[in-house]
Amino acid sequence: MLEQSSGKINKLIIPIAIIVAGVIIAGAVYFSVKSSAPSVAPNNGQGQKADQPIVPQQPSSVDISKVKIEGSRFAGNPNAPVVMAYWGDFQCPFCKRLEETVVGQILKDYPDKVKIVIKDFQFLGADSQTAGWAARAVWEVDPEKYFEWHMAMYNKQDGENSDFGNKEDIVALTKTILGNSKGNKVAELMVSKQAEYQKAMDEDKAEGQSFGINGTPDSIIGKDLISGAQPYSAFKQIIDLALQGK
């Protein structure tokens, strides 16, 4: 009788051990996955309203006071109380959208209160570099006409490294705005100062990257980084707070 009971117990030990081991392994996997999953803050019912722009979380290093402003191209009042620095590429379609829907509107609504500083972030190839050299040459030759030229370049934008964007096209466009003499001077500077301009362009790009900027268009106002071609309301909200000293 005892031997029969022992045999039955022995037969049960192995499957029970397998079950217990399975439970232990499953528990270990569960807690491992749970501990490695990203934490998500609970929704407190105070999410963004439909008409309220979503502004990305800001890197701690972002601060307009740290941006190099002196010597940079700009539009608006040079002594404006609010400064917006904006990194762009003349071939970037999102930069064109920002120019058409935001930049011009800011200058219209805040003619004396906002200064828009234009920064280089060329990353779309040879035509982007050429446009960057031209922009700096135009600023040097006729800063009063720069923004008109700047907008004309975006209006002429087509596909990346496509029909428009080589030096001949840009110089031809420049002459329609600055005249033949100044247009020829721009073409000359694009050659004679190419290395100097490229160095400055590279410094703009590196500066942007130091603030967490890795594409275009990205803008800084105060301690806010606005990524991409956000709607005008996002910029207006931040500008109004900056004017209030907040």
Buried (B, 14 or more C-beta within 10 A) or exposed (E): EEEEEEEEEEEEEEEEEEEEEEEEEEEEEEEEEEEEEEEEEEEEEEEEEEEEBEBEEBEEEBBBEEBEBEEBBBBBBEEBEBBBBBBBBBBBBBBBBBBBBBBBEBBEEBEEBBBBBBBBBBBBEEBBBBBBBBBBBBBBBBEEBBBEBBBBBBEBBEEBBEEBBBBEBBBEBBBEBBEEEBBBBBBEBBEEBBEEBBEBBEEBBEBBEEBBBEBBBBBBBBBBBBBBBBEBEBBBBBBEBBBEEE
